[in-house]
Amino acid sequence: MKSWDKMYRTAELINLSHTLSDGDVSYPGDPPTLIREWATLEKDHFRLKQISFGSHSSTHMDSPSHLIQEGRSLDSYSPSAFFHEAFVLDCRGLLSIGEKEVGVVPSAVTAVLFLTGWQEHWNQERYLEDPPLLTKGATSLLLERGVRMFGFDSPSCDELSSESLPIHHLIFSYDGLILENLCNLDRIAGKIVSLVALPMLLSESDGAPARVIASSTL
């Protein structure tokens, strides 16, 4: 394995996470994101913020515990589950993402990031409309090939009106993980990248905001 300093010299590191900000758009029914000044330099001689948000706020990771009674929580996963070789599939302009579209995903990767272009609508009403979505057939094909992390630049991999959430359930049935609300995928479209997706370490977490970084060879 390359040393970290050598990796930094030979790769471009790209942030794939939105900044967690006061008033961010929330998934319908989720808690709002609130960030308030608790202490200031002028009054208290130090700065401190009070932060309140849901476990699925901003760029975040879903675990099986999100939907399944006995599903695993994020804190039960080994750190190795958050490091992957990922392919960034350009899905902009598609109506849906089927088996034909995912057929181009290289066989060696264990994560796929889906670039739908939905980042353009971040924190707008349009963002809470359905982007191009994975079909069950495409999801099954990737899972059978060993993909265990699915990332989206949109609020969900299922229709927002869905209560059954079939794609979530299918991924979770393979002990897979889901990233939602990614950004900057356009910078690495069509590439294989080294992916680091580190969720906050929360007890019994059904999901958590995550810092997601891609390493792309220069």
N, C-alpha and C positions, 0 to 999 in steps of 0.2 A: 504493500500500500504506500502511496506517495505521502511524504511528510506534508503537514499542513502548510508550512512556509513555501514549499515548492508548488503546491496546488495554487496558492494565492498568486504566485508569480506567473503561472502558465494558464490561468483561467480568468474569465470575467465572471464576477459574482453578481447575480441579478436578484433584486428583491421582488418577491411575488405576493407580498402581503400588503393590504391596505393599512394605512395608519388608523388605529383605533381612536376615534374622535367623538367629542360631544355632539349628540344629535344625529349620529349615523342612522341611515335607514335600517330598520329592523324587519326581519321576516314577520309577516302578519301575525299578531298575537304575542310576539316575543317581547321581553322587557326592553325598554329604551336604553340607549347608552348615554350615561350622564357622567360628566367629569366636572368637578367643582374645585375651586381653590379652598383648601382647608387652612393653610397657613401661608403667609407671605413674608418676604424679606422685610417689608416696611413695618409690619405689625409684630412679627414673631421672630425675625432674624434668620428664618429659614423658609424654604418652599416645601409644601406638601399638598398633594391632591387627593381628594376623595373620588373614587371611581366605582361606578355601578354599571353592570352590564350582564346580559344573559350568557349562558355557556356556548351559544351559537351565534355570537356577535362578530361582525366584521369577518376577516379571513379566519376560518376556523376548521377544526377537524371533527367529524362525526365518528363515534364508535358504535358498535353493536348495541351497547346499553341504551342508546338513544331510543330504540324502538322495540327491543327484544327483552322480555322479562328477565331472563338469565344471561343476557348478552354481556360481553366483556366491557369493562370501563377502560378509558384510555390509560389510567395509571397502572393497569395490570399488564400492559404491553412492555416488552423489552425495548430499550432504546433503539435496537437494531431495526425495529419495525418502522422507524421514522427516517431511514436512509434508503434511497432507491436510485436506480438508473431509470430515468423517465423519458418517454417520448412525448413531444408536444404536437398534437394532431390539430391541424388547421381546419376548423369546421365552419368558418365564416361563410354565410350565404346559404347554408344548408337548411332544409326544413326539418330533417331528423338525421340521426347518426346511426347508420345501420351496419350490417356485417360487411358490406362492400367497403364502406369508408374505413372501418377499423382493420380491414385486411392488410393495410399498408404498414401497420404498427410492427416494428422489428421484433423478432422473437425473443431477443435477449432481455428486454426491459421488464421491470416489475411494477412500473407505475406508468399511467397515461394521464396527461394533462390536456384538457379539451379547450381549445381556443375558439370561442363562439363570437367574440367581439362584444360581449355584454358588459365588459368593463366600461365602455363608453357611456353607459347609462347609470353608473354608480351614484347612489344617493339621489336618484331621480325616480319619479313614479314609474317610468318606463322599465326600470330595473326589475320591478315586481311583476313583469309579464314573462311568459314562458319563452326561453331561448330554444335553439335546437336541442333536442333531448335524445339520449341514448335509447335505442330499442332494447328489449329483453334479449333478443338474439345476439346483438353486438356485445352486450354486457356479458352474457354467458360465454361467448367465444373468447373474450379477453380473460375472464376468470379461469377458464379451462387451460389457457396458455400460461397461467401463473401470475397474471397481474393482480396485485393486492392493494394498490392505492390508486384511486380515481380522483382527479382534481378538475374543478370547473371554475370558470371566471363568471359564475352566475350564482343565484341564491339557492338553487337546488338541482339535483339530477332527476327529479320527478316533477310532474306538473304541480304548480303551486296550489291548485284546487284539489289535488289528490289527498285522500285520507288513507289509502292503502299503501302508498309509497312503494311500489313494486321494485323499482331499481335499487333503492336503499336496502330493502329486505334481501334482494338477490346478492348484493355485494356483501352484506353482513353475514349471509349464510356461509360464505367462504372465509369468514373472519377478516374480511377486508376493511379498509378505512377509506373515508371520503373527505376530500378537501373542497370547501365551497368559498366563493367570493375571492378568488385569486385575481391577480392583476399582472400586467406587463408580459403576458404570454406571447404577445406579438413580437417581442424582441428575440424570442427563441423558437419561433414557429418552424416546424419540420425538423427540429434538432433532437438528438439524444443528449440529455443533461444529467449531471449528478444532482440529486434532489435531497435537500435536508428540510424536513417539515416537523418542527418541534412544538407540540402543543403545551400550553401551561400545565404544570403538574398539579392537578386538582384531585382531591380524594373522591373516589367513586364517580368519576366524570363521564357523563354521557356525551360530552363534547367540550371543546375548549378553544379559545382563540389561539392561533398558531403563527409563529414566525417561519415563513417559508422562503428558502433561498435556493436558487439554481446556479450551478457551476457549469459554465459553458466554455469549452476550449477555445482559446483565441486563435 
